Amino acid sequence: MEIKLAYVTLKLQTVYYLVTAVWALVHIDSFIAVTGPKTDIWLVKTVAVLLLAISCCFISQLITKINLWPVAILAIGCCIGLIFIDCYYAFTGTISKIYLLDAVLEFLLLIMWVIALIRMR
């Protein structure tokens, strides 16, 4: 079924965002140990709260399964935005190169979304 890939992708993205967000909020020291030093902890926590809110939207979609398109647009927008942010700031030396791993994961999610939505047409 064509829509199945979209929901698998949404589940993966939901888990990834939830884990990342909760980790940054619950244990910032280990998060920094893996992702590199930070000067603005408030910004890390702000992004974590936003990812948590996005995850709640995704969970709502997974439960209700009503009109996937708005949530798919949000998910794809998050992927594209985070890919550009990760790459730009990692390559300019602002953030650790470990964020390029996040860019790769976001790119894989983006590819999954594109394939799922093409199949749904």
C-alpha positions as CSV (number, residue, x, y, z in Angstrom):
1,M,0.0,0.0,0.0
2,E,1.4,3.4,-1.0
3,I,0.5,5.3,2.2
4,K,2.3,2.7,4.3
5,L,5.8,4.1,3.5
6,A,4.6,7.6,4.5
7,Y,3.5,6.3,7.9
8,V,6.7,4.3,8.4
9,T,8.7,7.4,7.5
10,L,6.5,9.5,9.9
11,K,7.1,7.0,12.7
12,L,10.9,7.0,12.1
13,Q,11.0,10.8,12.1
14,T,8.8,11.0,15.2
15,V,11.0,8.7,17.2
16,Y,14.2,10.4,16.0
17,Y,12.9,13.9,16.9
18,L,11.5,12.7,20.3
19,V,14.8,11.0,21.3
20,T,16.8,14.0,20.2
21,A,14.6,16.5,21.9
22,V,14.1,14.6,25.2
23,W,17.9,13.9,25.4
24,A,18.8,17.6,25.0
25,L,16.2,18.6,27.6
26,V,16.8,15.8,30.2
27,H,20.6,15.4,30.1
28,I,22.3,18.4,28.4
29,D,25.8,17.3,29.6
30,S,25.8,14.0,27.7
31,F,24.2,15.8,24.7
32,I,27.0,18.3,24.7
33,A,29.6,15.5,25.1
34,V,28.4,14.0,21.9
35,T,27.5,17.0,19.8
36,G,30.3,19.4,20.9
37,P,30.6,22.4,23.1
38,K,27.9,25.0,23.1
39,T,27.9,28.7,24.0
40,D,24.1,29.1,24.0
41,I,22.4,26.3,26.0
42,W,19.1,28.2,25.8
43,L,19.2,27.8,22.0
44,V,19.8,24.0,22.3
45,K,16.8,23.7,24.6
46,T,14.7,26.0,22.4
47,V,15.3,23.8,19.4
48,A,14.6,20.7,21.6
49,V,11.2,22.2,22.7
50,L,10.3,22.9,19.1
51,L,11.2,19.3,18.0
52,L,9.1,18.1,20.9
53,A,6.1,20.1,19.7
54,I,6.7,18.9,16.2
55,S,6.8,15.3,17.5
56,C,3.5,15.8,19.2
57,C,2.0,16.9,15.9
58,F,3.4,13.8,14.3
59,I,2.0,11.6,17.1
60,S,-1.4,13.2,16.6
61,Q,-1.3,12.3,12.9
62,L,-0.2,8.7,13.7
63,I,-3.2,8.3,15.9
64,T,-5.9,10.1,13.9
65,K,-4.6,9.3,10.3
66,I,-6.7,12.3,9.1
67,N,-5.3,14.2,6.0
68,L,-1.6,13.3,6.0
69,W,-0.6,16.2,3.6
70,P,-0.2,19.1,6.2
71,V,1.9,16.9,8.4
72,A,3.9,15.6,5.5
73,I,4.6,19.2,4.5
74,L,5.8,20.0,8.1
75,A,8.0,16.8,8.1
76,I,9.5,17.6,4.7
77,G,10.1,21.2,5.7
78,C,11.8,20.1,8.9
79,C,14.1,17.8,6.9
80,I,15.1,20.5,4.4
81,G,15.6,23.2,7.0
82,L,17.7,21.0,9.3
83,I,19.8,19.7,6.4
84,F,20.7,23.2,5.4
85,I,21.3,24.4,9.0
86,D,23.5,21.3,9.8
87,C,25.6,21.6,6.6
88,Y,26.0,25.3,6.6
89,Y,27.0,25.6,10.3
90,A,29.1,22.4,10.3
91,F,31.1,23.5,7.2
92,T,31.6,27.0,8.6
93,G,32.9,25.6,11.9
94,T,30.1,27.1,14.0
95,I,28.9,23.6,15.1
96,S,30.6,20.2,15.4
97,K,30.9,18.0,12.3
98,I,28.8,15.4,14.1
99,Y,25.8,17.4,12.9
100,L,26.6,16.2,9.4
101,L,25.4,12.8,10.6
102,D,22.1,14.5,11.4
103,A,22.1,16.0,7.9
104,V,22.5,12.5,6.4
105,L,19.7,11.1,8.5
106,E,17.4,14.1,7.6
107,F,18.3,13.5,3.9
108,L,17.3,9.8,4.2
109,L,14.0,10.8,5.7
110,L,13.5,13.4,3.0
111,I,14.1,10.8,0.3
112,M,11.7,8.4,2.0
113,W,9.0,11.2,2.0
114,V,9.6,12.0,-1.6
115,I,9.2,8.3,-2.6
116,A,6.1,7.9,-0.4
117,L,4.4,11.0,-1.8
118,I,5.2,10.0,-5.4
119,R,3.7,6.6,-4.8
120,M,0.6,8.2,-3.2
121,R,-0.2,10.3,-6.3
